[in-house]
């Protein structure tokens, strides 16, 4: 009988300790949420946000700016030293090859040192107009993004150039439908 009583007391103590730890974790998560919320709101462009002005030359010497973005244009941001980018780029290339909108409706922005970006530029050049820029460059600033990989669809709504989707690679292309 003593053994059973001791086991029940031990289980009760363990449950109470687990409850206290869980309450502590929840409290800590709430603190982190309050800290992170303003940062998340300040960084990045969201669906419906206006695209800022920019004027750059692609690696092929083509002038690009906000006015060159038409409905269903796609702008993608990658970095040569970004591990998630290495996983997303093959998907982006497959998606772009199947997309019927054409290369002129896709801009791939490679963020980082030009010498490190050569391989990435070579991969992206057949499917998109490629721009290489330093962090917080002209295009990144226009799209208020510093995170890579980021793939955005742009369109015109009531005369404004806005982001219409941030889930481009998740959407089927016309060829896949």
C-alpha positions in Angstrom: 0.0 0.0 0.0 2.9 2.3 0.8 4.4 1.8 -2.6 1.1 2.7 -4.3 0.8 5.9 -2.2 4.4 6.8 -3.0 3.9 6.3 -6.7 0.7 8.4 -6.8 2.5 11.2 -4.8 5.4 11.0 -7.2 3.2 11.2 -10.3 1.3 14.2 -8.7 4.6 16.0 -8.1 5.8 15.4 -11.6 2.5 16.6 -13.1 2.7 19.8 -10.9 6.3 20.4 -12.0 5.3 19.8 -15.7 2.4 22.3 -15.3 4.7 24.9 -13.8 7.3 24.5 -16.6 4.5 24.7 -19.2 3.2 28.0 -17.7 6.7 29.4 -17.7 7.2 28.4 -21.4 3.9 30.0 -22.3 4.8 33.2 -20.5 8.1 33.3 -22.2 6.5 32.8 -25.7 4.1 35.7 -25.0 7.1 37.9 -24.2 8.9 36.9 -27.4 5.7 37.5 -29.4 5.5 41.0 -28.1 9.1 41.7 -28.9 8.9 40.2 -32.4 5.6 41.6 -33.5 6.8 45.1 -34.3 9.8 43.8 -36.1 7.7 41.5 -38.3 5.4 44.4 -39.2 8.3 46.7 -40.2 10.1 44.2 -42.4 8.9 43.1 -45.8 6.2 43.9 -48.2 2.8 42.3 -48.0 0.0 41.5 -50.4 -1.7 44.7 -51.5 1.3 46.9 -50.6 2.6 49.4 -53.3 5.9 48.7 -54.9 8.4 51.5 -54.6 10.2 53.2 -57.5 13.4 51.6 -58.8 15.6 51.9 -61.8 18.3 49.4 -62.5 20.1 47.6 -65.4 19.9 43.8 -65.6 23.1 41.8 -66.1 22.2 41.8 -69.8 22.0 45.7 -69.9 18.2 45.8 -70.0 16.7 48.8 -68.1 14.3 47.7 -65.5 12.0 49.8 -63.3 8.6 49.8 -61.7 7.0 50.7 -65.0 8.4 47.5 -66.6 6.3 45.4 -64.2 3.1 44.4 -65.8 0.2 42.2 -64.5 1.5 38.8 -63.4 5.1 39.9 -63.3 7.2 37.9 -60.8 10.1 39.3 -58.8 12.3 36.9 -56.9 15.0 37.6 -54.4 17.9 35.2 -53.8 21.3 35.2 -52.3 24.3 33.0 -53.2 25.1 32.2 -49.5 21.5 31.5 -48.5 20.8 27.8 -47.8 17.0 28.0 -48.2 17.6 29.7 -51.6 19.6 26.7 -52.7 16.5 24.6 -52.0 14.0 27.0 -53.6 15.9 28.0 -56.8 15.4 24.6 -58.6 11.6 24.9 -57.9 11.7 28.5 -59.1 13.5 27.5 -62.4 11.0 24.6 -63.0 8.1 26.9 -62.3 9.5 29.6 -64.6 10.1 27.1 -67.4 6.5 26.0 -67.2 5.1 29.5 -66.9 3.8 30.9 -70.2 4.2 34.6 -69.3 7.7 34.8 -70.7 11.1 35.8 -69.4 10.4 39.5 -69.6 7.8 39.2 -66.9 10.2 37.7 -64.4 13.0 39.5 -62.5 15.4 37.6 -60.3 17.3 39.8 -57.9 20.6 38.3 -56.7 21.6 40.0 -53.5 25.3 39.9 -52.6 28.8 40.1 -53.9 28.9 40.0 -57.7 31.8 37.5 -57.8 29.9 35.1 -55.5 26.8 35.5 -57.6 28.1 34.3 -61.0 26.8 30.7 -60.6 23.4 31.9 -59.5 23.2 34.4 -62.3 24.1 31.7 -64.8 21.3 29.5 -63.5 18.6 32.2 -63.4 19.5 34.1 -66.7 17.6 31.7 -69.0 14.3 32.1 -67.1 14.4 35.7 -65.8 15.9 39.1 -66.2 18.6 39.0 -63.5 19.8 42.0 -61.4 22.7 41.7 -59.0 22.8 44.2 -56.2 24.2 44.7 -52.7 22.0 44.2 -49.6 19.5 46.9 -49.3 20.0 47.8 -53.0 17.5 49.7 -55.2 15.1 46.8 -56.0 15.3 45.4 -52.4 14.4 48.8 -51.0 11.5 49.3 -53.5 10.1 45.9 -52.3 11.0 46.5 -48.7 12.6 43.1 -48.4 15.8 41.9 -47.0 14.8 38.2 -46.6 15.8 35.6 -49.1 14.3 33.6 -50.7 11.3 35.8 -51.5 9.2 35.3 -54.6 6.4 37.9 -55.2 3.8 38.3 -58.0 3.1 41.9 -58.9 0.1 43.5 -60.7 -1.7 46.7 -61.3 -4.8 47.6 -59.3 -6.5 50.9 -59.8 -3.4 52.3 -61.5 -1.1 51.2 -58.6 1.7 48.7 -58.9 1.1 46.3 -55.9 2.1 42.9 -54.7 -0.7 40.6 -55.5 0.8 37.3 -54.1 3.6 36.1 -52.0 2.8 32.4 -52.7 4.0 32.2 -56.3 5.7 28.9 -56.2 2.7 27.3 -54.5 0.4 28.4 -57.3 0.0 26.2 -60.4 1.1 27.6 -63.7 -1.2 27.8 -66.7 0.7 24.8 -68.2 0.2 22.7 -65.1 -3.6 23.4 -64.8 
